[in-house]
């Protein structure tokens, strides 16, 4: 079965999962890829083919992907790969 295309509903599902179950990863994205030195709060707002949008300490930031995402499976693999690419103990 094919993965879901990146519709607004799929983006909302990904964001809810990340915010509910992986808040530490969202903070790590803000710090490592968003260049926010010491974020106190971060939420994933949207995932598009080109970028993830985060709200970090009340500010919206865009973190581009290294390629255009094709579907929900590609989004999952890319978000995991981005997390694994970060140095350990980056905080």
N, C-alpha and C positions, 0 to 999 in steps of 0.2 A: 504494500500500500504506500502511496506517495505521501510525503510530508505536506503539511498545510502551507499554502502560500502566506506571505507576510501581510495579512490584512490587518486593519485596526483591531479587530477582535483577537487575533493571534498575538499582536503586540501587547494588548492589555493582559492577556493570559500569561505571557512571558514576564511582563513587569510585575504582576501580582505574585507570581512564583518567586521571582528574584527578591522582591521586597519582603515577602513573608518568610522565606526559607533561607535566603542567602544575603542578608543585609550586610554582613561583613565583606562579601565579595563586591557589592555595590560601592561600599566605602573605598575598597581597594582600587576599583576602576577609577573613582574620582581622584584619588591620590596619585596613582601611577600614570594613568593615561590622561586625566584631566588637569594634572599639574596643581592640584589643590593641596597645599602643604599639610594642613591638619584639619581635615573635614570633621565636623562634629555630627553632621547628619547628611545622609544621601538617600535619595529615592530614584528608582528607575521610572521614567515617565513614558518612554516610547522606544520602540525598536523599529527602525526602517531598514531598507536594503542598504542604505549608505552609512547609518550611524545610530548610536544609542543616545538618547537624551536623558540626562540626569538632572535632578534638582539637588543642588549641593548648598547647604546652609542658606536656602532661600533664593539661590541664583540658578538659572538654567544653563547647562553646558552641554555641548555636543561633542561626542567622542566618535570620530570616524572609524569605520572598519577598514581593513586592508584590502578588501574586495567587496563587490556588491553581493549581499546575501541573496540566496535564491529561494529559501523556504525556511520553515520553522526548524527543521533538522540542521540546516546550515547555520542558523542563528545559534542553536544550542552548542554545536561543535565549535563555533567561533568564539562564543563567550567563554567556554571552558578553556580553549587554547589561549585566549588572552589572559585568563587568570593564571594558567600554568606558566606562561612566559614571564610573569613577574618574578623578581628576585624574592626569595623567601625572607621573611622578617623585614619586608619593605617599610613597615610602619615605624 
